[in-house]
Amino acid sequence: MASLIARTLPRVTVESISAREAIRVLRAYAVGNDTLSANMVISMVDKSKKRGRPRDPIRGMTVLPHVFGTPRKIVVFASGPEEAAAMQAGAIATGQQDLVDKIVKGEIDFDVALATPAGLKEIRTAGKSLRQNMPNVKRGTVVEDLDEAVARFSRGIQFRSSPQGSVNVAFGKVDQPIEVLEDNLVHLFRDVLEFNLGAPDAFIRKTFFSASQASGCGLEVDCPELIQQAIARL
């Protein structure tokens, strides 16, 4: 039923509206507690490239200040005081070989395994047992700052641009206060702007908002004030 309603929604054809107005419109069209997404069209110009060649696609991760999804479950291989620090940061379990044994036996339901450098040394022979769950420097799962790493891997939202410069990222739910959604947007814009290679206020060329089930209602949004707030946070 929800998908049928979404397909019958009229397409909004206004040129551009403010972020607040767009959120209000999407709330009216939303089916249930829809997820709101921002689709940004960024500049792919890179003067270091040969003329006519675009920059490489950007990819990153943002940790929004206001949570709206289910956090991922994190386990941490650590030793000594780092175990307590990992639990305080939000990990669901810590340990060394004892944690390896629990994972192999299927006793722990988790999404991501991290390790401190000291913790990695303690399980360096467990690669065959852990397989894809073995923390790895290249994947960024060997960490030193536990507070930052646990927050990033549990609540982080990955983003990547298409070759044409389109970046699509969820930033909240329709039932969250507008002030909360705007704060998430400013934080998201800031993290995307970190990849800028030219004038910051020209990097995000266009922004469109949409709701997960109201697919026929994509709105072009004019949000210079939010982008200027994001630039101020860089």
C-alpha positions in Angstrom: 0.0 0.0 0.0 2.8 2.4 0.9 4.6 1.9 -2.4 1.3 2.5 -4.3 0.8 5.8 -2.4 4.4 6.8 -3.2 3.9 6.1 -6.9 0.8 8.3 -7.1 2.4 11.3 -5.5 2.6 14.4 -7.7 6.0 15.7 -8.7 6.8 19.1 -7.2 8.1 21.4 -9.9 9.0 24.6 -7.9 12.4 26.0 -8.8 13.9 26.0 -5.3 12.8 26.5 -1.8 14.4 26.8 1.6 15.5 23.8 3.6 12.7 24.4 6.2 10.1 24.7 3.5 11.3 21.5 1.8 11.2 19.5 5.0 7.6 20.7 5.7 6.6 19.6 2.1 8.3 16.2 2.5 6.6 15.7 5.8 3.2 16.2 4.1 4.1 13.6 1.4 5.9 11.1 3.7 4.5 7.6 4.2 5.2 6.7 7.8 8.5 7.7 9.4 10.4 8.2 6.2 14.1 8.8 6.0 15.1 12.2 4.5 18.0 12.3 2.1 20.1 15.2 0.6 21.4 14.7 -2.9 24.2 17.2 -3.5 25.7 18.0 -6.9 29.3 19.0 -6.3 31.9 20.6 -8.5 34.2 18.0 -10.0 36.7 20.6 -11.3 40.3 19.9 -10.4 42.8 22.3 -11.8 45.6 19.8 -11.2 44.1 17.5 -13.8 44.5 17.8 -17.5 42.0 20.1 -19.1 38.6 18.5 -19.5 39.3 15.7 -17.0 37.2 15.7 -13.8 38.6 15.1 -10.4 38.5 11.6 -8.8 35.2 10.7 -7.0 35.2 11.7 -3.3 34.4 9.3 -0.5 34.2 9.8 3.2 32.2 9.2 6.3 30.1 11.6 8.5 29.0 11.1 12.1 25.9 13.3 12.4 25.3 14.9 15.8 21.7 13.6 16.0 21.2 9.9 15.6 18.2 8.6 13.5 19.2 5.0 12.6 20.2 1.9 14.5 23.8 2.1 15.6 26.1 -0.7 14.5 27.4 -3.1 17.2 31.1 -2.7 17.8 33.6 -5.1 19.5 37.1 -4.0 20.3 40.3 -6.0 20.8 42.2 -4.2 23.5 44.1 -4.8 26.6 44.5 -3.2 30.0 42.9 0.2 30.6 41.9 0.4 26.9 39.2 -2.3 27.5 37.4 0.0 29.9 37.8 3.0 27.6 36.3 1.0 24.7 33.3 0.0 26.8 32.8 3.6 27.9 33.0 4.7 24.2 30.1 2.4 23.4 31.6 -1.0 22.4 29.4 -4.0 23.3 32.4 -6.3 24.1 36.2 -6.1 24.5 38.9 -8.6 25.1 41.7 -10.5 23.5 41.9 -14.3 22.8 38.7 -14.7 24.9 36.9 -12.4 22.5 38.3 -14.3 19.5 36.9 -17.5 21.0 33.4 -16.0 21.5 33.3 -14.7 17.9 34.4 -18.0 16.5 31.7 -19.8 18.5 29.0 -17.3 17.3 28.3 -16.1 20.9 28.4 -12.4 20.0 26.2 -10.6 17.5 28.2 -7.6 16.2 28.8 -5.6 13.0 32.4 -4.3 13.2 35.5 -5.4 15.0 38.1 -2.8 15.9 41.5 -3.2 17.6 44.0 -0.9 19.3 47.6 -1.4 18.2 48.4 -3.2 21.5 45.2 -5.3 21.1 46.2 -6.3 17.6 49.5 -7.7 18.8 47.7 -10.0 21.2 45.6 -11.6 18.5 48.1 -11.4 15.6 47.8 -15.2 15.0 44.0 -15.2 14.9 43.6 -14.1 11.3 42.5 -17.6 10.0 39.9 -17.8 12.8 38.5 -14.3 12.4 38.8 -14.1 8.6 37.0 -11.0 7.3 36.4 -9.9 10.9 40.2 -9.5 11.6 41.0 -5.8 12.2 43.1 -4.4 9.4 45.2 -1.2 9.1 44.2 -0.7 5.4 40.5 -0.8 6.3 41.0 1.6 9.1 39.8 -0.8 11.8 43.1 -0.6 13.8 42.6 2.6 15.9 44.1 4.6 18.6 41.4 7.1 19.5 38.7 4.8 20.8 36.1 7.5 21.4 36.3 8.8 17.9 36.6 5.3 16.3 33.7 3.7 18.1 31.4 6.7 17.3 32.5 6.7 13.7 32.0 3.0 13.0 28.8 2.7 15.1 27.0 5.8 13.8 29.0 6.9 10.7 27.3 7.3 7.4 29.5 6.6 4.3 29.2 8.8 1.2 30.7 8.7 -2.2 30.3 10.8 -5.3 29.3 9.5 -8.7 31.7 10.3 -11.6 29.2 13.1 -12.4 29.5 14.6 -8.9 26.3 13.4 -7.3 26.5 12.7 -3.5 23.4 11.1 -1.9 23.3 11.0 2.0 20.5 10.4 4.5 20.4 13.1 7.2 17.4 12.3 9.4 13.8 11.1 9.8 10.7 13.2 9.1 9.5 13.2 12.7 12.7 14.8 14.0 12.5 18.6 14.9 13.5 20.9 12.1 16.3 22.4 14.2 17.8 18.9 14.6 17.6 18.2 10.9 19.2 21.5 10.0 22.0 20.8 12.5 22.6 17.4 10.8 22.6 19.1 7.4 25.2 21.7 8.5 27.4 18.9 9.8 27.0 16.9 6.6 27.7 19.9 4.4 30.9 20.6 6.5 32.2 17.0 6.0 31.5 17.1 2.2 33.1 20.6 1.9 36.4 19.2 3.3 36.9 17.7 -0.1 36.6 21.1 -1.8 39.5 22.1 -4.2 38.3 25.6 -5.0 35.9 28.3 -3.6 34.0 26.7 -0.7 30.7 28.5 -1.5 30.8 27.2 -5.1 31.6 23.5 -4.3 28.1 22.4 -3.6 26.4 23.5 -6.8 22.9 22.1 -6.2 21.0 20.3 -3.4 17.9 18.2 -3.6 15.8 16.7 -0.7 13.8 13.6 -1.0 11.9 11.2 1.4 12.5 7.4 1.2 9.0 6.5 0.1 7.9 9.7 -1.5 10.1 9.1 -4.5 8.1 11.4 -6.8 8.7 14.4 -4.6 12.3 15.6 -5.1 12.8 19.2 -4.2 15.6 21.5 -5.2 16.6 23.4 -2.1 18.3 26.7 -1.7 20.2 26.7 1.6 23.1 29.2 1.4 22.8 30.0 5.2 23.3 26.4 6.1 26.3 26.1 3.8 27.8 29.3 5.2 27.4 27.8 8.7 29.2 24.7 7.4 32.0 26.7 6.0 32.4 28.5 9.3 32.9 25.1 11.0 35.8 24.1 8.7 
